[in-house]
């Protein structure tokens, strides 16, 4: 093992194809296969409209990210952005929230177990989730290139399976879809709240910002991939939500996995292919992609002194932050073995990440003053007024959807989210005052 512990040491091996595959794989999974049933319970057949609402939210949020990501290479992703464009303490706050929010890795493993049980009833859900998480932890320990190769194959099969589901399902949607008691069952507030929840699904493409240190040409490829992947995902999700909500009564599918609808519309051999190649691969591509990028801001935080430097050591051959990856793996086992509710995990992850994304959006305004030379040369350069408009709009949209989600939480979920945010803020302030934080420059021209 190497004692080198810097994002400078990461290998720049990811081109546009690999980034696109990672973005698609990261995105398809939690929304349709883990959280769609939650949204159906909230808003009924208007879940497809909630997907459109989510797409609008995501586009508003993504525009400021594209301005920044298209201007500089950020080796710590949004962690780097907040430290550069706002204040160093924001980076400390970010990394603690990031660590706690990504207990959500367990969400994908637990959902994978649910779909496995749809094929083979009677198995142990906890052991399946444990085995799934452990396998992809091992894959990512072998290096990001190995993980990307696995990702490419699974993403291709998954795309075919989703297309099959839509093609079989749309002709079977019952007439009068937009009428009756099953449409907008929770009113406008729940329709918008479900849209806010679904941003966790449709908005997954922007995580490739965290791979700036390993991208060959991040300022060109990352903005392109974010836009294209988001549009493709939004189309798939809206069509799949229509099938999920329109074939059976809402009472039969609310809170349930897609396997319930798939069993109704697909012949048995096609159903098995959909469950394995669609649902199960969607969840594992998300899990695989997340394990690849979620360590990067934590690694940079170890370099900068927000966390103990010993956590950031890398393997010699593949430059994997193996201690960080192992600790995240162990953290994610807690919800699996204690059988946390999927809805609770999902809502916590969305709310905490949205708080961070709001800060990220607002921070884009400061490109003009913090890196004026690089901003002037950016292919995405716009007037200062235009930059401010999109940054503020993205931040306000993010805060708005966060408040929508917060309003439908259970009291203990509200308290849990509040405790995480207060703890992260307190830690960041105290660590900064301790004198142990010395942030290196983790951005550069690309």
Rosetta blueprint (number, residue, H / E / L):
1 X L
2 X E
3 X L
4 X L
5 X L
6 X L
7 X H
8 X H
9 X H
10 X L
11 X L
12 X L
13 X L
14 X E
15 X L
16 X H
17 X H
18 X H
19 X H
20 X H
21 X H
22 X H
23 X H
24 X H
25 X H
26 X H
27 X H
28 X L
29 X L
30 X H
31 X H
32 X H
33 X H
34 X H
35 X H
36 X H
37 X H
38 X H
39 X H
40 X H
41 X H
42 X H
43 X H
44 X E
45 X L
46 X L
47 X H
48 X H
49 X H
50 X H
51 X H
52 X H
53 X H
54 X H
55 X H
56 X H
57 X H
58 X H
59 X H
60 X H
61 X H
62 X H
63 X H
64 X H
65 X H
66 X H
67 X H
68 X H
69 X H
70 X L
71 X L
72 X L
73 X E
74 X E
75 X L
76 X L
77 X L
78 X H
79 X H
80 X H
81 X H
82 X H
83 X H
84 X H
85 X H
86 X L
87 X L
88 X H
89 X H
90 X H
91 X H
92 X H
93 X H
94 X H
95 X H
96 X H
97 X H
98 X H
99 X H
100 X H
101 X H
102 X H
103 X H
104 X H
105 X H
106 X H
107 X H
108 X H
109 X H
110 X H
111 X H
112 X H
113 X H
114 X H
115 X H
116 X H
117 X H
118 X H
119 X H
120 X L
121 X L
122 X L
123 X L
124 X L
125 X H
126 X H
127 X H
128 X H
129 X H
130 X H
131 X H
132 X H
133 X H
134 X H
135 X H
136 X H
137 X H
138 X H
139 X H
140 X H
141 X H
142 X L
143 X L
144 X H
145 X H
146 X H
147 X H
148 X H
149 X H
150 X H
151 X H
152 X H
153 X H
154 X H
155 X H
156 X H
157 X H
158 X H
159 X H
160 X H
161 X H
162 X H
163 X H
164 X H
165 X H
166 X H
167 X H
168 X H
169 X H
170 X H
171 X L
172 X L
173 X L
174 X L
175 X L
176 X L
177 X L
178 X L
179 X L
180 X L
181 X L
182 X L
183 X E
184 X L
185 X L
186 X L
187 X H
188 X H
189 X H
190 X H
191 X H
192 X H
193 X H
194 X H
195 X H
196 X H
197 X H
198 X H
199 X H
200 X H
201 X H
202 X H
203 X H
204 X H
205 X H
206 X H
207 X H
208 X H
209 X H
210 X H
211 X H
212 X L
213 X L
214 X L
215 X E
216 X L
217 X L
218 X H
219 X H
220 X H
221 X H
222 X H
223 X H
224 X H
225 X H
226 X H
227 X H
228 X H
229 X H
230 X H
231 X H
232 X H
233 X H
234 X H
235 X H
236 X H
237 X H
238 X H
239 X H
240 X H
241 X H
242 X H
243 X H
244 X H
245 X H
246 X H
247 X L
248 X L
249 X L
250 X H
251 X H
252 X H
253 X H
254 X L
255 X L
256 X L
257 X L
258 X L
259 X H
260 X H
261 X H
262 X H
263 X H
264 X H
265 X H
266 X L
267 X L
268 X H
269 X H
270 X H
271 X H
272 X H
273 X H
274 X H
275 X H
276 X H
277 X H
278 X H
279 X H
280 X H
281 X H
282 X H
283 X H
284 X H
285 X H
286 X H
287 X H
288 X H
289 X H
290 X H
291 X H
292 X H
293 X H
294 X L
295 X L
296 X H
297 X H
298 X H
299 X H
300 X H
301 X H
302 X H
303 X H
304 X H
305 X L
306 X L
307 X L
308 X L
309 X H
310 X H
311 X H
312 X H
313 X L
314 X E
315 X L
316 X L
317 X L
318 X L
319 X L
320 X L
321 X L
322 X H
323 X H
324 X H
325 X H
326 X H
327 X H
328 X H
329 X H
330 X H
331 X H
332 X H
333 X H
334 X H
335 X H
336 X H
337 X H
338 X L
339 X L
340 X L
341 X L
342 X H
343 X H
344 X H
345 X H
346 X H
347 X H
348 X H
349 X H
350 X H
351 X H
352 X H
353 X H
354 X H
355 X H
356 X H
357 X H
358 X H
359 X H
360 X H
361 X H
362 X H
363 X H
364 X H
365 X H
366 X H
367 X H
368 X H
369 X H
370 X H
371 X L
372 X H
373 X H
374 X H
375 X H
376 X H
377 X H
378 X L
379 X L
380 X L
381 X L
382 X L
383 X L
384 X H
385 X H
386 X H
387 X H
388 X H
389 X H
390 X H
391 X H
392 X H
393 X H
394 X H
395 X H
396 X H
397 X H
398 X H
399 X H
400 X H
401 X H
402 X H
403 X H
404 X H
405 X H
406 X H
407 X H
408 X L
409 X L
410 X L
411 X H
412 X H
413 X H
414 X H
415 X H
416 X H
417 X H
418 X H
419 X H
420 X H
421 X H
422 X H
423 X H
424 X H
425 X H
426 X H
427 X H
428 X H
429 X H
430 X H
431 X H
432 X H
433 X H
434 X L
435 X L
436 X L
437 X L
438 X L
439 X L
440 X L
441 X L
442 X L
443 X E
444 X E
445 X L
446 X L
